[in-house]
């Protein structure tokens, strides 16, 4: 079980750091690094789904702009929306 979680974390870290745009690489990389060890398995699964959303919608969601998709009220979405990028 721990091995599966470790593999899932590695996949998430990689996916969050190699998005396609430098801005989202940095933002999602910092977000993931900040929270990865604080999330339970269900949160990690939710984060995988979250990372499948395109960069434009994630950027707009983070900045409070209109998105072309509806973001549900999940723990990951809330953490991301309130994350302070430094």
ABEGO torsion letter per residue (X at the ends): XAAAAAAAAAAAAAAAABAGBAAAAAAAAAAAAAAAAABBAAAAAAAAAAAABBAAAAAAAAAGBBBABBBBBBAAAAAAAABBBX
